[in-house]
Amino acid sequence: MTLFRTAAAATLLACAPLAANAGCMTGAAVGGVAGHVAGHHAVLGAAAGCAIGHHETVKQNKKNAQAAAQQTPAQAPQPAAQPAPKPQ
């Protein structure tokens, strides 16, 4: 168990510069646990989890940006209707 904790701490420290990458830390945590359970490959699991987490976050951000771009023109204010001319 001490080896797992040491490996997890080393992975977190190694990934610290990459922490700005969205999704990396969450993916690394999940991948580290999965790798540990799958045969004491926590570091490898954390590295793969970081890559997958970042990829999924970027994909979700692109999807959200496209949805926002499609909604923006539909929400543009409509020009005010001019009143009908009065009969003379």
Biopython code that builds the backbone (N, CA, C, O; Angstrom):
import numpy as np
from Bio.PDB.StructureBuilder import StructureBuilder

atoms = [
    (1, "MET", "N", (0.820, -1.189, 0.000)),
    (1, "MET", "CA", (0.000, 0.000, 0.000)),
    (1, "MET", "C", (0.866, 1.257, 0.000)),
    (1, "MET", "O", (0.500, 2.273, -0.589)),
    (2, "THR", "N", (2.028, 1.177, 0.672)),
    (2, "THR", "CA", (2.930, 2.324, 0.705)),
    (2, "THR", "C", (3.442, 2.630, -0.694)),
    (2, "THR", "O", (3.595, 3.793, -1.068)),
    (3, "LEU", "N", (3.705, 1.578, -1.466)),
    (3, "LEU", "CA", (4.172, 1.787, -2.842)),
    (3, "LEU", "C", (3.095, 2.499, -3.666)),
    (3, "LEU", "O", (3.407, 3.369, -4.479)),
    (4, "PHE", "N", (1.845, 2.132, -3.456)),
    (4, "PHE", "CA", (0.753, 2.782, -4.179)),
    (4, "PHE", "C", (0.676, 4.260, -3.824)),
    (4, "PHE", "O", (0.518, 5.106, -4.704)),
    (5, "ARG", "N", (0.786, 4.567, -2.554)),
    (5, "ARG", "CA", (0.723, 5.963, -2.135)),
    (5, "ARG", "C", (1.893, 6.760, -2.688)),
    (5, "ARG", "O", (1.726, 7.907, -3.104)),
    (6, "THR", "N", (3.068, 6.161, -2.694)),
    (6, "THR", "CA", (4.243, 6.828, -3.244)),
    (6, "THR", "C", (4.072, 7.062, -4.739)),
    (6, "THR", "O", (4.382, 8.140, -5.246)),
    (7, "ALA", "N", (3.577, 6.049, -5.440)),
    (7, "ALA", "CA", (3.361, 6.183, -6.886)),
    (7, "ALA", "C", (2.297, 7.237, -7.184)),
    (7, "ALA", "O", (2.431, 8.012, -8.130)),
    (8, "ALA", "N", (1.246, 7.260, -6.377)),
    (8, "ALA", "CA", (0.188, 8.254, -6.591)),
    (8, "ALA", "C", (0.712, 9.662, -6.349)),
    (8, "ALA", "O", (0.411, 10.584, -7.108)),
    (9, "ALA", "N", (1.499, 9.825, -5.283)),
    (9, "ALA", "CA", (2.067, 11.145, -4.992)),
    (9, "ALA", "C", (3.020, 11.578, -6.097)),
    (9, "ALA", "O", (3.009, 12.739, -6.505)),
    (10, "ALA", "N", (3.842, 10.656, -6.584)),
    (10, "ALA", "CA", (4.775, 10.981, -7.661)),
    (10, "ALA", "C", (4.025, 11.355, -8.933)),
    (10, "ALA", "O", (4.426, 12.273, -9.648)),
    (11, "THR", "N", (2.957, 10.657, -9.208)),
    (11, "THR", "CA", (2.160, 10.956, -10.399)),
    (11, "THR", "C", (1.533, 12.340, -10.297)),
    (11, "THR", "O", (1.552, 13.109, -11.257)),
    (12, "LEU", "N", (0.979, 12.652, -9.132)),
    (12, "LEU", "CA", (0.363, 13.968, -8.961)),
    (12, "LEU", "C", (1.395, 15.081, -9.093)),
    (12, "LEU", "O", (1.118, 16.126, -9.681)),
    (13, "LEU", "N", (2.572, 14.857, -8.550)),
    (13, "LEU", "CA", (3.626, 15.868, -8.669)),
    (13, "LEU", "C", (4.105, 15.993, -10.113)),
    (13, "LEU", "O", (4.393, 17.094, -10.583)),
    (14, "ALA", "N", (4.189, 14.884, -10.802)),
    (14, "ALA", "CA", (4.629, 14.925, -12.197)),
    (14, "ALA", "C", (3.591, 15.593, -13.085)),
    (14, "ALA", "O", (3.935, 16.233, -14.078)),
    (15, "CYS", "N", (2.333, 15.446, -12.730)),
    (15, "CYS", "CA", (1.251, 16.020, -13.540)),
    (15, "CYS", "C", (0.921, 17.446, -13.136)),
    (15, "CYS", "O", (0.070, 18.074, -13.766)),
    (16, "ALA", "N", (1.561, 17.970, -12.116)),
    (16, "ALA", "CA", (1.244, 19.322, -11.646)),
    (16, "ALA", "C", (1.352, 20.368, -12.749)),
    (16, "ALA", "O", (0.467, 21.218, -12.849)),
    (17, "PRO", "N", (2.400, 20.349, -13.590)),
    (17, "PRO", "CA", (2.434, 21.343, -14.667)),
    (17, "PRO", "C", (1.309, 21.152, -15.675)),
    (17, "PRO", "O", (0.910, 22.099, -16.354)),
    (18, "LEU", "N", (0.800, 19.934, -15.773)),
    (18, "LEU", "CA", (-0.279, 19.658, -16.718)),
    (18, "LEU", "C", (-1.652, 19.906, -16.108)),
    (18, "LEU", "O", (-2.670, 19.746, -16.782)),
    (19, "ALA", "N", (-1.686, 20.296, -14.837)),
    (19, "ALA", "CA", (-2.966, 20.457, -14.151)),
    (19, "ALA", "C", (-3.838, 21.510, -14.815)),
    (19, "ALA", "O", (-5.060, 21.482, -14.673)),
    (20, "ALA", "N", (-3.227, 22.432, -15.534)),
    (20, "ALA", "CA", (-4.004, 23.447, -16.240)),
    (20, "ALA", "C", (-4.807, 22.824, -17.376)),
    (20, "ALA", "O", (-5.806, 23.390, -17.821)),
    (21, "ASN", "N", (-4.372, 21.668, -17.839)),
    (21, "ASN", "CA", (-5.122, 20.973, -18.881)),
    (21, "ASN", "C", (-6.410, 20.449, -18.280)),
    (21, "ASN", "O", (-6.396, 19.667, -17.330)),
    (22, "ALA", "N", (-7.504, 20.883, -18.836)),
    (22, "ALA", "CA", (-8.806, 20.516, -18.294)),
    (22, "ALA", "C", (-9.015, 19.009, -18.338)),
    (22, "ALA", "O", (-8.730, 18.365, -19.347)),
    (23, "GLY", "N", (-9.504, 18.462, -17.261)),
    (23, "GLY", "CA", (-9.836, 17.046, -17.203)),
    (23, "GLY", "C", (-8.693, 16.137, -16.837)),
    (23, "GLY", "O", (-8.912, 14.949, -16.598)),
    (24, "CYS", "N", (-7.476, 16.650, -16.783)),
    (24, "CYS", "CA", (-6.314, 15.793, -16.551)),
    (24, "CYS", "C", (-6.317, 15.231, -15.139)),
    (24, "CYS", "O", (-6.125, 14.028, -14.959)),
    (25, "MET", "N", (-6.528, 16.061, -14.146)),
    (25, "MET", "CA", (-6.436, 15.587, -12.765)),
    (25, "MET", "C", (-7.548, 14.591, -12.445)),
    (25, "MET", "O", (-7.304, 13.601, -11.756)),
    (26, "THR", "N", (-8.738, 14.831, -12.923)),
    (26, "THR", "CA", (-9.834, 13.898, -12.679)),
    (26, "THR", "C", (-9.551, 12.565, -13.356)),
    (26, "THR", "O", (-9.726, 11.504, -12.757)),
    (27, "GLY", "N", (-9.113, 12.626, -14.607)),
    (27, "GLY", "CA", (-8.787, 11.400, -15.331)),
    (27, "GLY", "C", (-7.627, 10.658, -14.701)),
    (27, "GLY", "O", (-7.622, 9.427, -14.670)),
    (28, "ALA", "N", (-6.637, 11.395, -14.196)),
    (28, "ALA", "CA", (-5.492, 10.760, -13.561)),
    (28, "ALA", "C", (-5.907, 10.055, -12.282)),
    (28, "ALA", "O", (-5.422, 8.961, -11.994)),
    (29, "ALA", "N", (-6.786, 10.659, -11.521)),
    (29, "ALA", "CA", (-7.249, 10.021, -10.286)),
    (29, "ALA", "C", (-8.009, 8.735, -10.587)),
    (29, "ALA", "O", (-7.763, 7.702, -9.964)),
    (30, "VAL", "N", (-8.918, 8.798, -11.527)),
    (30, "VAL", "CA", (-9.700, 7.619, -11.886)),
    (30, "VAL", "C", (-8.801, 6.555, -12.508)),
    (30, "VAL", "O", (-8.907, 5.375, -12.172)),
    (31, "GLY", "N", (-7.922, 6.966, -13.410)),
    (31, "GLY", "CA", (-7.013, 6.015, -14.060)),
    (31, "GLY", "C", (-6.038, 5.391, -13.085)),
    (31, "GLY", "O", (-5.702, 4.214, -13.211)),
    (32, "GLY", "N", (-5.580, 6.163, -12.115)),
    (32, "GLY", "CA", (-4.664, 5.624, -11.120)),
    (32, "GLY", "C", (-5.306, 4.545, -10.280)),
    (32, "GLY", "O", (-4.694, 3.512, -10.011)),
    (33, "VAL", "N", (-6.537, 4.781, -9.864)),
    (33, "VAL", "CA", (-7.252, 3.767, -9.085)),
    (33, "VAL", "C", (-7.530, 2.538, -9.944)),
    (33, "VAL", "O", (-7.332, 1.408, -9.498)),
    (34, "ALA", "N", (-7.982, 2.756, -11.161)),
    (34, "ALA", "CA", (-8.267, 1.626, -12.044)),
    (34, "ALA", "C", (-7.003, 0.834, -12.352)),
    (34, "ALA", "O", (-7.029, -0.397, -12.370)),
    (35, "GLY", "N", (-5.904, 1.529, -12.593)),
    (35, "GLY", "CA", (-4.647, 0.836, -12.860)),
    (35, "GLY", "C", (-4.163, 0.059, -11.661)),
    (35, "GLY", "O", (-3.621, -1.036, -11.810)),
    (36, "HIS", "N", (-4.347, 0.601, -10.481)),
    (36, "HIS", "CA", (-3.932, -0.104, -9.262)),
    (36, "HIS", "C", (-4.754, -1.374, -9.073)),
    (36, "HIS", "O", (-4.209, -2.429, -8.747)),
    (37, "VAL", "N", (-6.052, -1.273, -9.276)),
    (37, "VAL", "CA", (-6.922, -2.426, -9.106)),
    (37, "VAL", "C", (-6.646, -3.470, -10.189)),
    (37, "VAL", "O", (-6.763, -4.669, -9.937)),
    (38, "ALA", "N", (-6.285, -3.024, -11.382)),
    (38, "ALA", "CA", (-6.089, -3.939, -12.501)),
    (38, "ALA", "C", (-4.728, -4.629, -12.484)),
    (38, "ALA", "O", (-4.429, -5.396, -13.399)),
    (39, "GLY", "N", (-3.912, -4.387, -11.497)),
    (39, "GLY", "CA", (-2.650, -5.117, -11.447)),
    (39, "GLY", "C", (-1.478, -4.263, -11.050)),
    (39, "GLY", "O", (-0.373, -4.455, -11.559)),
    (40, "HIS", "N", (-1.687, -3.332, -10.158)),
    (40, "HIS", "CA", (-0.606, -2.492, -9.641)),
    (40, "HIS", "C", (0.092, -1.682, -10.740)),
    (40, "HIS", "O", (1.318, -1.579, -10.770)),
    (41, "HIS", "N", (-0.701, -1.122, -11.626)),
    (41, "HIS", "CA", (-0.187, -0.241, -12.681)),
    (41, "HIS", "C", (-0.774, 1.149, -12.497)),
    (41, "HIS", "O", (-1.325, 1.727, -13.434)),
    (42, "ALA", "N", (-0.658, 1.678, -11.303)),
    (42, "ALA", "CA", (-1.294, 2.954, -10.983)),
    (42, "ALA", "C", (-0.716, 4.104, -11.793)),
    (42, "ALA", "O", (-1.463, 4.962, -12.264)),
    (43, "VAL", "N", (0.591, 4.135, -11.961)),
    (43, "VAL", "CA", (1.217, 5.241, -12.690)),
    (43, "VAL", "C", (0.811, 5.210, -14.152)),
    (43, "VAL", "O", (0.490, 6.246, -14.734)),
    (44, "LEU", "N", (0.824, 4.039, -14.738)),
    (44, "LEU", "CA", (0.407, 3.911, -16.138)),
    (44, "LEU", "C", (-1.068, 4.283, -16.289)),
    (44, "LEU", "O", (-1.450, 4.954, -17.248)),
    (45, "GLY", "N", (-1.889, 3.846, -15.342)),
    (45, "GLY", "CA", (-3.313, 4.190, -15.379)),
    (45, "GLY", "C", (-3.540, 5.677, -15.219)),
    (45, "GLY", "O", (-4.414, 6.250, -15.869)),
    (46, "ALA", "N", (-2.753, 6.309, -14.352)),
    (46, "ALA", "CA", (-2.898, 7.750, -14.151)),
    (46, "ALA", "C", (-2.507, 8.521, -15.403)),
    (46, "ALA", "O", (-3.176, 9.488, -15.768)),
    (47, "ALA", "N", (-1.437, 8.107, -16.060)),
    (47, "ALA", "CA", (-1.016, 8.784, -17.291)),
    (47, "ALA", "C", (-2.072, 8.634, -18.383)),
    (47, "ALA", "O", (-2.408, 9.600, -19.068)),
    (48, "ALA", "N", (-2.589, 7.427, -18.537)),
    (48, "ALA", "CA", (-3.632, 7.206, -19.544)),
    (48, "ALA", "C", (-4.905, 7.958, -19.172)),
    (48, "ALA", "O", (-5.560, 8.534, -20.041)),
    (49, "GLY", "N", (-5.257, 7.959, -17.899)),
    (49, "GLY", "CA", (-6.447, 8.675, -17.454)),
    (49, "GLY", "C", (-6.341, 10.163, -17.695)),
    (49, "GLY", "O", (-7.323, 10.811, -18.059)),
    (50, "CYS", "N", (-5.147, 10.711, -17.494)),
    (50, "CYS", "CA", (-4.925, 12.130, -17.745)),
    (50, "CYS", "C", (-5.172, 12.451, -19.216)),
    (50, "CYS", "O", (-5.858, 13.420, -19.542)),
    (51, "ALA", "N", (-4.611, 11.636, -20.096)),
    (51, "ALA", "CA", (-4.776, 11.868, -21.535)),
    (51, "ALA", "C", (-6.244, 11.741, -21.947)),
    (51, "ALA", "O", (-6.757, 12.569, -22.699)),
    (52, "ILE", "N", (-6.904, 10.713, -21.455)),
    (52, "ILE", "CA", (-8.307, 10.501, -21.816)),
    (52, "ILE", "C", (-9.192, 11.591, -21.225)),
    (52, "ILE", "O", (-10.092, 12.094, -21.898)),
    (53, "GLY", "N", (-8.944, 11.955, -19.980)),
    (53, "GLY", "CA", (-9.735, 13.014, -19.354)),
    (53, "GLY", "C", (-9.603, 14.337, -20.082)),
    (53, "GLY", "O", (-10.589, 15.048, -20.275)),
    (54, "HIS", "N", (-8.382, 14.668, -20.487)),
    (54, "HIS", "CA", (-8.168, 15.913, -21.239)),
    (54, "HIS", "C", (-8.889, 15.853, -22.581)),
    (54, "HIS", "O", (-9.536, 16.820, -22.984)),
    (55, "HIS", "N", (-8.780, 14.722, -23.271)),
    (55, "HIS", "CA", (-9.424, 14.570, -24.579)),
    (55, "HIS", "C", (-10.940, 14.726, -24.469)),
    (55, "HIS", "O", (-11.560, 15.423, -25.271)),
    (56, "GLU", "N", (-11.527, 14.071, -23.471)),
    (56, "GLU", "CA", (-12.980, 14.148, -23.303)),
    (56, "GLU", "C", (-13.435, 15.560, -22.950)),
    (56, "GLU", "O", (-14.489, 16.000, -23.408)),
    (57, "THR", "N", (-12.661, 16.273, -22.148)),
    (57, "THR", "CA", (-13.021, 17.642, -21.775)),
    (57, "THR", "C", (-12.955, 18.571, -22.981)),
    (57, "THR", "O", (-13.835, 19.412, -23.163)),
    (58, "VAL", "N", (-11.924, 18.426, -23.801)),
    (58, "VAL", "CA", (-11.808, 19.248, -25.011)),
    (58, "VAL", "C", (-12.970, 18.955, -25.956)),
    (58, "VAL", "O", (-13.536, 19.869, -26.555)),
    (59, "LYS", "N", (-13.318, 17.683, -26.086)),
    (59, "LYS", "CA", (-14.430, 17.310, -26.959)),
    (59, "LYS", "C", (-15.744, 17.923, -26.455)),
    (59, "LYS", "O", (-16.545, 18.415, -27.251)),
    (60, "GLN", "N", (-15.963, 17.892, -25.143)),
    (60, "GLN", "CA", (-17.180, 18.475, -24.563)),
    (60, "GLN", "C", (-17.199, 19.997, -24.737)),
    (60, "GLN", "O", (-18.248, 20.577, -25.015)),
    (61, "ASN", "N", (-16.046, 20.637, -24.576)),
    (61, "ASN", "CA", (-15.974, 22.096, -24.754)),
    (61, "ASN", "C", (-16.299, 22.492, -26.192)),
    (61, "ASN", "O", (-16.991, 23.484, -26.420)),
    (62, "LYS", "N", (-15.809, 21.728, -27.155)),
    (62, "LYS", "CA", (-16.124, 22.012, -28.563)),
    (62, "LYS", "C", (-17.616, 21.860, -28.817)),
    (62, "LYS", "O", (-18.221, 22.674, -29.514)),
    (63, "LYS", "N", (-18.209, 20.808, -28.245)),
    (63, "LYS", "CA", (-19.644, 20.578, -28.426)),
    (63, "LYS", "C", (-20.444, 21.724, -27.825)),
    (63, "LYS", "O", (-21.411, 22.189, -28.428)),
    (64, "ASN", "N", (-20.049, 22.185, -26.639)),
    (64, "ASN", "CA", (-20.743, 23.303, -25.996)),
    (64, "ASN", "C", (-20.588, 24.589, -26.796)),
    (64, "ASN", "O", (-21.533, 25.372, -26.896)),
    (65, "ALA", "N", (-19.410, 24.817, -27.365)),
    (65, "ALA", "CA", (-19.184, 26.021, -28.164)),
    (65, "ALA", "C", (-20.038, 26.009, -29.430)),
    (65, "ALA", "O", (-20.577, 27.042, -29.830)),
    (66, "GLN", "N", (-20.161, 24.838, -30.059)),
    (66, "GLN", "CA", (-20.998, 24.741, -31.255)),
    (66, "GLN", "C", (-22.466, 24.975, -30.920)),
    (66, "GLN", "O", (-23.184, 25.632, -31.674)),
    (67, "ALA", "N", (-22.905, 24.443, -29.798)),
    (67, "ALA", "CA", (-24.303, 24.640, -29.394)),
    (67, "ALA", "C", (-24.562, 26.112, -29.088)),
    (67, "ALA", "O", (-25.623, 26.636, -29.428)),
    (68, "ALA", "N", (-23.615, 26.772, -28.459)),
    (68, "ALA", "CA", (-23.775, 28.197, -28.156)),
    (68, "ALA", "C", (-23.775, 29.030, -29.433)),
    (68, "ALA", "O", (-24.510, 30.012, -29.538)),
    (69, "ALA", "N", (-22.955, 28.639, -30.400)),
    (69, "ALA", "CA", (-22.896, 29.382, -31.665)),
    (69, "ALA", "C", (-24.205, 29.237, -32.444)),
    (69, "ALA", "O", (-24.626, 30.168, -33.130)),
    (70, "GLN", "N", (-24.840, 28.084, -32.341)),
    (70, "GLN", "CA", (-26.102, 27.879, -33.051)),
    (70, "GLN", "C", (-27.249, 28.626, -32.375)),
    (70, "GLN", "O", (-28.200, 29.022, -33.049)),
    (71, "GLN", "N", (-27.180, 28.823, -31.077)),
    (71, "GLN", "CA", (-28.252, 29.501, -30.362)),
    (71, "GLN", "C", (-28.146, 31.011, -30.462)),
    (71, "GLN", "O", (-29.160, 31.702, -30.363)),
    (72, "THR", "N", (-26.959, 31.535, -30.652)),
    (72, "THR", "CA", (-26.753, 32.977, -30.638)),
    (72, "THR", "C", (-27.549, 33.701, -31.726)),
    (72, "THR", "O", (-28.218, 34.681, -31.399)),
    (73, "PRO", "N", (-27.523, 33.287, -32.997)),
    (73, "PRO", "CA", (-28.301, 34.023, -34.003)),
    (73, "PRO", "C", (-29.808, 33.963, -33.738)),
    (73, "PRO", "O", (-30.520, 34.922, -34.040)),
    (74, "ALA", "N", (-30.295, 32.881, -33.192)),
    (74, "ALA", "CA", (-31.731, 32.759, -32.944)),
    (74, "ALA", "C", (-32.172, 33.685, -31.813)),
    (74, "ALA", "O", (-33.342, 34.056, -31.732)),
    (75, "GLN", "N", (-31.260, 34.048, -30.963)),
    (75, "GLN", "CA", (-31.609, 34.892, -29.834)),
    (75, "GLN", "C", (-31.371, 36.372, -30.118)),
    (75, "GLN", "O", (-31.534, 37.203, -29.225)),
    (76, "ALA", "N", (-30.990, 36.709, -31.335)),
    (76, "ALA", "CA", (-30.745, 38.111, -31.678)),
    (76, "ALA", "C", (-32.054, 38.883, -31.571)),
    (76, "ALA", "O", (-33.107, 38.362, -31.940)),
    (77, "PRO", "N", (-32.007, 40.114, -31.074)),
    (77, "PRO", "CA", (-33.251, 40.889, -30.936)),
    (77, "PRO", "C", (-33.863, 41.191, -32.300)),
    (77, "PRO", "O", (-33.157, 41.498, -33.260)),
    (78, "GLN", "N", (-35.171, 41.099, -32.364)),
    (78, "GLN", "CA", (-35.886, 41.370, -33.603)),
    (78, "GLN", "C", (-36.119, 42.871, -33.709)),
    (78, "GLN", "O", (-36.364, 43.528, -32.697)),
    (79, "PRO", "N", (-36.046, 43.423, -34.916)),
    (79, "PRO", "CA", (-36.312, 44.856, -35.057)),
    (79, "PRO", "C", (-37.771, 45.157, -34.692)),
    (79, "PRO", "O", (-38.674, 44.363, -34.957)),
    (80, "ALA", "N", (-37.966, 46.296, -34.094)),
    (80, "ALA", "CA", (-39.308, 46.696, -33.672)),
    (80, "ALA", "C", (-40.176, 46.957, -34.903)),
    (80, "ALA", "O", (-39.732, 47.566, -35.877)),
    (81, "ALA", "N", (-41.407, 46.490, -34.838)),
    (81, "ALA", "CA", (-42.335, 46.713, -35.952)),
    (81, "ALA", "C", (-42.749, 48.179, -35.953)),
    (81, "ALA", "O", (-43.032, 48.758, -34.904)),
    (82, "GLN", "N", (-42.780, 48.768, -37.141)),
    (82, "GLN", "CA", (-43.180, 50.167, -37.249)),
    (82, "GLN", "C", (-44.702, 50.242, -37.243)),
    (82, "GLN", "O", (-45.364, 49.373, -37.811)),
    (83, "PRO", "N", (-45.260, 51.260, -36.613)),
    (83, "PRO", "CA", (-46.737, 51.355, -36.566)),
    (83, "PRO", "C", (-47.279, 51.652, -37.966)),
    (83, "PRO", "O", (-46.634, 52.281, -38.805)),
    (84, "ALA", "N", (-48.494, 51.163, -38.162)),
    (84, "ALA", "CA", (-49.157, 51.388, -39.451)),
    (84, "ALA", "C", (-49.436, 52.879, -39.629)),
    (84, "ALA", "O", (-49.744, 53.568, -38.656)),
    (85, "PRO", "N", (-49.335, 53.378, -40.847)),
    (85, "PRO", "CA", (-49.604, 54.804, -41.064)),
    (85, "PRO", "C", (-51.088, 55.119, -40.812)),
    (85, "PRO", "O", (-51.968, 54.319, -41.129)),
    (86, "LYS", "N", (-51.336, 56.278, -40.246)),
    (86, "LYS", "CA", (-52.707, 56.689, -39.933)),
    (86, "LYS", "C", (-53.375, 57.194, -41.217)),
    (86, "LYS", "O", (-52.752, 57.891, -42.018)),
    (87, "PRO", "N", (-54.623, 56.839, -41.396)),
    (87, "PRO", "CA", (-55.327, 57.342, -42.600)),
    (87, "PRO", "C", (-55.585, 58.841, -42.450)),
    (87, "PRO", "O", (-55.814, 59.335, -41.346)),
    (88, "GLN", "N", (-55.546, 59.544, -43.554)),
    (88, "GLN", "CA", (-55.719, 60.996, -43.516)),
    (88, "GLN", "C", (-57.104, 61.397, -43.836)),
    (88, "GLN", "O", (-57.415, 62.588, -43.846)),
]
sb = StructureBuilder()
sb.init_structure("model")
sb.init_model(0)
sb.init_chain("A")
sb.init_seg("    ")
for serial, (resi, resn, name, xyz) in enumerate(atoms, 1):
    if name == "N":
        sb.init_residue(resn, " ", resi, " ")
    sb.init_atom(name, np.array(xyz, "f"), 0.0, 1.0, " ", f" {name:<3s}", serial, name[0])
structure = sb.get_structure()
